Amino acid sequence: MTAGLARRIGRFALLPSGGVSRLVSDGQATSVHVPGIALLDQFERSAGYLLVTDQDCPFEETFHFILLDRDLHIRARRSLGATFSFVPGNQVRTLEELVWEDDEHFLATLTGPVERWRFTIRRSGIPFIHPRLTATRA
């Protein structure tokens, strides 16, 4: 893939087991486990892949953004939302839109209530100090 915007793909699937899932790549189960049980979206970018998952449950309103390298190693992940955050009368949260600005930046819009987050994917990072995947309110 040439440099530029990430592109949506259909290479991956999940085999759920509890709150995590085994990653399936091109129809073959891998040894990689990712948070979440539903695969909402997946993208190929110049340095690897971005997966978006959730718990597929209105009581687990958490969205997981997982950055993989080309060898399918998890390089970073970021979660938005809260566990057991359901409040009667409130809307169920959904990932409404994910728009790429370039290969290293994208905007994610969540509903119920509406929140916009700007993600940055860094070329390198130091866990907990300078993570490779960051999210700030937009």
JOPEDA-V351713 format. One record per backbone hydrogen bond with DSSP energy under -1.0 kcal/mol. NH is the residue of the N-H (numbers start at 0). CO is the residue of the C=O. If there is no record, write none. Layout:
BEGIN
NH&CO / NH&CO
END
This chain:
BEGIN
6&43 / 8&41 / 12&23 / 14&21 / 16&19 / 19&16 / 20&33 / 21&14 / 22&31 / 23&12 / 24&27 / 25&10 / 27&24 / 29&22 / 33&20 / 35&18 / 36&53 / 37&53 / 39&51 / 40&51 / 42&49 / 43&6 / 44&47 / 47&44 / 48&67 / 49&42 / 50&65 / 51&40 / 52&63 / 53&37 / 59&56 / 61&59 / 62&79 / 63&52 / 64&77 / 65&50 / 66&75 / 67&48 / 68&72 / 71&68 / 74&66 / 75&66 / 77&64 / 79&62 / 81&60 / 83&58 / 89&86 / 95&108 / 96&108 / 98&106 / 100&104 / 101&104 / 105&118 / 106&98 / 107&116 / 108&96 / 109&114 / 110&93 / 114&109 / 116&107 / 117&135 / 118&105 / 119&133 / 120&103 / 121&131 / 125&129 / 128&125 / 129&125 / 133&119 / 135&117 / 137&115
END
